[in-house]
Amino acid sequence: MQSAAGGAESPLELIRRVLVLPTIVFSSFAGTSIWFAPNAVVSSVPFRGGNPGSEDADVALLTSMVQVGFVVGTIAIAFFAVADRFPATLVFAAASVLGAICNGACAATSSLEAWAALRFLVGCCEAGIYPLAMTVAHRIYPQGLGARLGLLVGALTLGTAFPWLLKAALDPGGGTGTGEAGGPAVSYVLVLLLVSALAALGGLAMPLVIGSGRAQPSGDKVAPAAPLKRGGAADADREPSHKQASLTPGLTQAGAASEAAADRSGAPAGPARPGLQLGRAEVGEIWASRPFRAAALGYIGHCWEVYSFWAFVPALIRGYTAHIEAGGGGGGGPPP
């Protein structure tokens, strides 16, 4: 086997190359395990001094906060072009570790307000986990990406469901305190801490196995751009809006970093191309693109459907199980 540099591939290089895809998949699974972890244990947390009857409202609040955080985080990462300015694997690692810390901090308090704030922060961190895993996979596997993204979606599904499996294993009594692992108070703390440790491990595995260079953006040199204005010379000289909108904001800094890296390695820099300054006018131009609007709104609807459904399924199963245990039978009718 030959390495990228043209020499013989060392055993270590071979092992790392073989482990790249499994590492991306495992890290995605681990990082997404903290996404809805509190939903799996909220019935065991003594919010409001253990006041019963508020579980559904608590789940709704915590789910909403983590999703709001995810939206805020993705907007910030896109606006500041974080994945273009910094190695994607390092961003993934930082987001995973910070998310693990915030998620684990929930185990130290039973304040619903504190949980809500921490869930918001976890959501912000998740914006640097799942989307960045997609970014890493895209940059390493520009060809044959479809099947690999399918593995990542599967990892996301299993990761978000994993806390429920862990909760069932640690508390077979289902939150009644009859399990052999010490009752619900012990189990919910253990679930939070274990998935937090798993997320941190997955985050660190990404740069350790893959490194920070393979998932870098393309090394095209990006020239500084003048502010986009309506009319005038700057408007006349810029590229058409459909081309301009395709450029990622912040590529000026990314291009400078890539150029510096190319200078150090002796590789020729790519051709210069104009950068993009993102402001309200540019956002308006991007949003004016009908294909972009269709894709963006479609994806928003897809996320709403998927995550709302995932948040509801455990309650659906729990309600149906209670209905059966109460003698409701298996006729398929709704619980009373």
Number of C-alpha atoms within 10 A of each C-alpha: 10 11 12 8 7 8 9 11 14 12 10 9 14 13 12 16 13 12 13 16 19 13 20 27 25 23 31 32 28 29 36 28 27 34 28 27 26 25 21 23 24 19 22 21 22 16 19 11 9 12 9 10 9 13 16 13 10 19 21 14 16 23 23 18 22 24 24 16 22 23 16 17 21 18 14 14 18 15 14 16 18 19 25 23 20 17 21 30 31 22 23 32 26 18 25 34 22 21 31 30 19 22 28 22 17 22 19 12 15 15 14 18 13 14 24 19 17 23 31 25 24 28 30 27 29 29 25 27 29 22 17 24 24 19 19 24 20 18 17 16 15 9 9 9 14 12 9 19 17 12 18 24 17 14 23 23 16 17 25 20 21 22 25 20 13 21 23 18 16 22 24 18 16 18 21 13 17 13 17 11 16 12 19 25 18 15 26 27 20 18 28 27 20 18 25 27 21 22 33 23 19 25 31 18 19 26 22 14 18 20 17 17 13 14 23 21 22 12 20 19 25 24 17 17 14 14 15 19 13 10 8 9 10 14 14 12 10 17 13 10 13 12 10 18 19 10 14 18 21 21 28 23 19 26 26 18 18 24 20 15 15 17 12 9 9 9 11 12 17 15 10 12 17 17 22 24 19 18 13 8 13 18 11 11 14 20 15 13 13 10 10 13 13 12 11 13 11 12 12 12 11 12 13 13 11 12 14 14 12 15 17 14 12 15 14 13 11 10 15 20 14 13 17 14 10 10 8 16 11 10 7 9 10 9 13 7
